[in-house]
Amino acid sequence: GAITPGGPASAFPFLAILAGSGADRGILVTYITSWAILGAQRIIVWDIPFMGIEFSMYRLLISIPLPIIAGLIARRMA
């Protein structure tokens, strides 16, 4: 999800295709959480220019485990 280019118009249809083909709920939640939190375009276009490279790298490093944790929680709730 972090390297998926574009906005919701490209991410959500891809997510719908994955769900329709039988992907696990944990994978779907991991993908969309990663797309929302760790998106490369978000870091390059918004985070670095407005917050600086140091803050952006801290945010990225702290946020890396969050999609995995969200996916594991979603899998347990199923």
Secondary structure as UniProt FT lines:
FT   TURN            2..3
FT   HELIX           8..20
FT   TURN            21..22
FT   HELIX           25..38
FT   HELIX           40..42
FT   HELIX           43..47
FT   HELIX           48..51
FT   HELIX           53..63
FT   HELIX           65..77
//
